[in-house]
Amino acid sequence: MKLRFLDLRKQNLNIENKIINSIKKNISSSSFIGGSDLINFEKEFKNYLNIKYCLGLANGTDALEIAIKTLNLKKNSEVLVPANTWISTAEAVLNNNFKLKFVDVDETHNICIKDLKNKISKNTRAVIVVHLYGNPANLKKILALKRKHKFKIIEDCAQSHGAEYNGKKISTFGDIGTFSFFPSKNLGCYGDGGCVVTKNKKLYVNMKKIANHGGLKKNSHQILGRNSRLDNIQAGILRIKLKELDKWINYRNRQAKVYYENLSKIKSIKFVKRIKNSKSSFHLMVIKTKYRNELKKYLHKKNIETAIHYPKSLPETDLFKKNHLNYCKKMFSLKYSKEIISLPIGEHLTLRQIKYICKIIIKFFDV
Ligand SMILES: Cc1ncc(COP(=O)(O)O)c(C=O)c1O
């Protein structure tokens, strides 16, 4: 039997009837754009995170772009982004016509504090903190730098719904938190979706305008905006899934524990470091090994699917290498991209299956 990297069918099975009923309800009431599910989801998600404002959007990339836009940064501002993240984080900076600078990652696979200190300049106006793989970044140190240098913080939480730092949900520490509800995320809808959250009313109202053609009411266009909406059917699906989210995250943590307990004896394997007082949502279970390619092939032969997040760190990609590779050449993030492998994790796998995967990995390393 194939052990798949991702299989949403098991997750869907338990909630399918509720979801079908929710979709039917919205079809029969013709509530497609706007509507009670959207209003209620925004309310329920902000309550879940314990933050004041939530605005549903079309996807997580829009969420980042709109978050940057609303900060109203000066021309020629510099926005710092970790070198290992999904491309949206960096795209959003360039699509807003600001200067992008990459910062290395450390053993947490999140933004490296030492390199962040080096990269901050007098033009640095914002830092996008990505909580990659569901693993919270070192918010305490980043917030101390924010106080000193007065830059804005956007938390990219596309992979970290429900993750915590010091008992508080991530997304509530910076100026704006952004989320993706892409289907494979821990909280995913049945298509594209995203949102921004903030404690700042002014930022919230402005983002709402940007996402609605520049106004809060139909035919009111006060500023240059666009169309970015989370639709009512997706919001209805997310309301049902949000009720399950903590259970799913806890289960992922139990699976991760099995990986840690079984694989920590293997010297050639390194885990992603977690900072004190944080709870990962384990969107991804990433390990590092010099024998990554061989291990990946071996697991594939044994019918175990794996993935790589990401095969190239952003400064190495065609889009960025011309302007960025030079100053990024010695970054750990480039080295890590050759060593990381994402192991299967999620509701579709039993703890016994995770133990089995560990057994196969142990066999590969012959320990
Ligand atoms: C870290 C990160 N940021 C942003 C995004 C963009 O989200 P979306 O695909 O909903 O646009 C993703 C999606 O994979 C992501 O992983």
The ligand as an SDF file (V2000), in Angstrom:
LIG
                    3D

 16 16  0  0  0  0  0  0  0  0999 V2000
    4.6680   30.5450    3.1950 C   0  0  0  0  0  0  0  0  0  0  0  0
    3.5830   30.7980    2.1960 C   0  0  0  0  0  0  0  0  0  0  0  0
    3.2240   32.0630    1.9160 N   0  0  0  0  0  0  0  0  0  0  0  0
    2.2640   32.3470    1.0360 C   0  0  0  0  0  0  0  0  0  0  0  0
    1.5900   31.3520    0.3660 C   0  0  0  0  0  0  0  0  0  0  0  0
    0.5940   31.7300   -0.6800 C   0  0  0  0  0  0  0  0  0  0  0  0
   -0.7010   31.2460   -0.4780 O   0  0  0  0  0  0  0  0  0  0  0  0
   -1.6760   31.0110   -1.6940 P   0  0  0  0  0  0  0  0  0  0  0  0
   -1.2580   29.7870   -2.4160 O   0  0  0  0  0  0  0  0  0  0  0  0
   -3.0210   30.8500   -1.0240 O   0  0  0  0  0  0  0  0  0  0  0  0
   -1.6540   32.2130   -2.5530 O   0  0  0  0  0  0  0  0  0  0  0  0
    1.9050   30.0080    0.6250 C   0  0  0  0  0  0  0  0  0  0  0  0
    1.2180   28.9220   -0.0830 C   0  0  0  0  0  0  0  0  0  0  0  0
    1.6920   27.8350   -0.2360 O   0  0  0  0  0  0  0  0  0  0  0  0
    2.9380   29.7260    1.5610 C   0  0  0  0  0  0  0  0  0  0  0  0
    3.2940   28.4700    1.8440 O   0  0  0  0  0  0  0  0  0  0  0  0
  1  2  1  0
  2  3  1  0
  2 15  2  0
  3  4  2  0
  4  5  1  0
  5  6  1  0
  5 12  2  0
  6  7  1  0
  7  8  1  0
  8  9  2  0
  8 10  1  0
  8 11  1  0
 12 13  1  0
 12 15  1  0
 13 14  2  0
 15 16  1  0
M  END
$$$$
